Amino acid sequence: MLGKKRHGFTLLELLAVMVIIAILAGLGAKGYTLAKRTTKESRAKAEVEKLRAALEEYRVEFGAYPIQDSSALFSDLAQIEFLTNSVEGVQLKDPWGNDYRYQRSAGSENRFLYRVWSLGQDEGSDDDDIGSSNTGH
């Protein structure tokens, strides 16, 4: 038996390779998840900016922003044809499937103060909201 060569791998060698593969797969999955989240956040930021641009066009045309006393869904403003035409190519839902939000108070001292935002991935927390906090001129 001493002169006979062994073929194959030991159980320990196979386990070591499996552990290395599992670690690499875990790192790859985490990187993919992070990249996907970053992409969605970037898309939401770009769409919020397009919605803000549409609101600016509306203000130039009509002298003020649409009035919405409570936190409204941007899709509620879709009835305003001017805004709908101005935001071509923008979904009125964020990348997570939630409506974009819009708020402007009628009684506000500054008639040019409004807010447009997305609730982000976690609807219940304000930590990941995406968009303008208080925008105005």
C-alpha positions as CSV (number, residue, x, y, z in Angstrom):
1,M,0.0,0.0,0.0
2,L,2.9,2.4,0.4
3,G,3.6,2.6,-3.3
4,K,0.0,3.2,-4.2
5,K,-0.9,6.8,-5.1
6,R,-4.1,8.4,-3.8
7,H,-6.5,10.0,-6.3
8,G,-9.1,12.7,-5.3
9,F,-9.4,15.1,-2.4
10,T,-9.8,14.6,1.3
11,L,-13.0,15.6,3.0
12,L,-11.2,18.4,4.7
13,E,-10.0,19.9,1.4
14,L,-13.5,19.7,0.0
15,L,-15.0,21.4,3.0
16,A,-12.4,24.2,2.8
17,V,-13.2,24.9,-0.8
18,M,-17.0,24.8,0.0
19,V,-16.5,27.4,2.8
20,I,-14.5,29.7,0.5
21,I,-17.2,29.4,-2.2
22,A,-19.9,30.2,0.3
23,I,-18.0,33.3,1.6
24,L,-17.5,34.6,-2.0
25,A,-21.2,34.0,-2.9
26,G,-22.3,35.9,0.3
27,L,-20.1,38.8,-0.6
28,G,-21.3,38.8,-4.2
29,A,-25.0,38.7,-3.1
30,K,-24.4,41.6,-0.6
31,G,-22.7,43.7,-3.3
32,Y,-25.6,43.0,-5.8
33,T,-28.2,44.0,-3.2
34,L,-26.3,47.2,-2.4
35,A,-25.9,48.1,-6.1
36,K,-29.6,47.4,-6.8
37,R,-30.6,49.7,-3.8
38,T,-28.3,52.4,-5.0
39,T,-29.7,52.3,-8.5
40,K,-33.3,52.6,-7.2
41,E,-32.3,55.5,-5.0
42,S,-30.6,57.3,-7.9
43,R,-33.6,56.8,-10.1
44,A,-35.9,58.2,-7.4
45,K,-33.7,61.2,-7.0
46,A,-33.7,61.9,-10.7
47,E,-37.5,61.5,-10.9
48,V,-38.1,63.8,-8.0
49,E,-36.0,66.4,-9.8
50,K,-38.1,66.0,-12.9
51,L,-41.3,66.4,-10.8
52,R,-39.8,69.5,-9.3
53,A,-39.0,70.9,-12.8
54,A,-42.6,70.2,-13.8
55,L,-43.9,72.1,-10.7
56,E,-41.5,75.0,-11.6
57,E,-43.0,75.1,-15.1
58,Y,-46.5,75.1,-13.5
59,R,-45.5,78.0,-11.2
60,V,-44.2,80.0,-14.2
61,E,-47.3,79.4,-16.1
62,F,-49.9,80.0,-13.4
63,G,-48.1,82.1,-10.8
64,A,-48.1,79.6,-7.9
65,Y,-47.8,75.9,-7.2
66,P,-50.8,73.6,-6.9
67,I,-52.3,73.8,-3.4
68,Q,-52.5,70.6,-1.4
69,D,-53.0,71.1,2.3
70,S,-52.0,67.6,3.4
71,S,-49.3,65.2,2.2
72,A,-50.8,64.2,-1.1
73,L,-49.9,61.6,-3.7
74,F,-48.3,63.1,-6.7
75,S,-50.7,61.0,-8.8
76,D,-53.5,63.1,-7.3
77,L,-52.1,66.0,-9.2
78,A,-52.2,64.0,-12.4
79,Q,-55.6,65.5,-13.0
80,I,-53.8,68.7,-13.8
81,E,-53.1,68.2,-17.5
82,F,-50.2,70.7,-17.5
83,L,-48.3,68.7,-15.0
84,T,-49.0,65.4,-16.7
85,N,-47.6,66.7,-20.0
86,S,-44.6,68.1,-18.2
87,V,-43.5,64.9,-16.6
88,E,-43.4,62.7,-19.7
89,G,-41.3,59.6,-19.1
90,V,-41.6,59.8,-15.3
91,Q,-43.6,57.2,-13.5
92,L,-45.7,58.7,-10.8
93,K,-44.6,55.8,-8.6
94,D,-41.2,55.5,-7.1
95,P,-38.9,52.4,-7.8
96,W,-40.5,50.6,-4.8
97,G,-44.0,51.0,-6.2
98,N,-45.2,53.8,-3.9
99,D,-46.6,57.1,-5.1
100,Y,-44.4,60.2,-5.0
101,R,-45.6,62.7,-2.4
102,Y,-46.3,66.4,-2.8
103,Q,-47.2,69.0,-0.2
104,R,-47.9,72.7,-0.2
105,S,-49.9,74.4,2.4
106,A,-52.5,77.0,1.3
107,G,-52.0,79.1,4.5
108,S,-48.2,79.1,4.2
109,E,-46.5,82.5,4.5
110,N,-44.3,81.6,1.5
111,R,-46.4,80.7,-1.5
112,F,-43.3,79.3,-3.1
113,L,-42.6,76.7,-0.4
114,Y,-43.4,73.1,-1.2
115,R,-42.1,69.6,-0.8
116,V,-41.8,66.6,-3.2
117,W,-40.5,63.3,-2.0
118,S,-40.5,59.5,-2.1
119,L,-41.0,57.4,1.0
120,G,-38.1,55.3,0.0
121,Q,-37.6,51.6,0.6
122,D,-39.0,51.7,4.1
123,E,-42.3,53.5,4.1
124,G,-42.6,53.7,7.8
125,S,-39.3,55.6,8.5
126,D,-38.4,59.1,7.5
127,D,-34.7,58.1,7.5
128,D,-34.7,56.9,3.9
129,D,-37.0,59.5,2.4
130,I,-35.7,60.7,-1.0
131,G,-36.4,64.2,-2.3
132,S,-36.6,67.8,-1.4
133,S,-37.1,68.8,2.2
134,N,-38.4,72.3,1.8
135,T,-37.9,73.8,-1.6
136,G,-38.8,77.3,-2.5
137,H,-37.8,80.5,-4.1
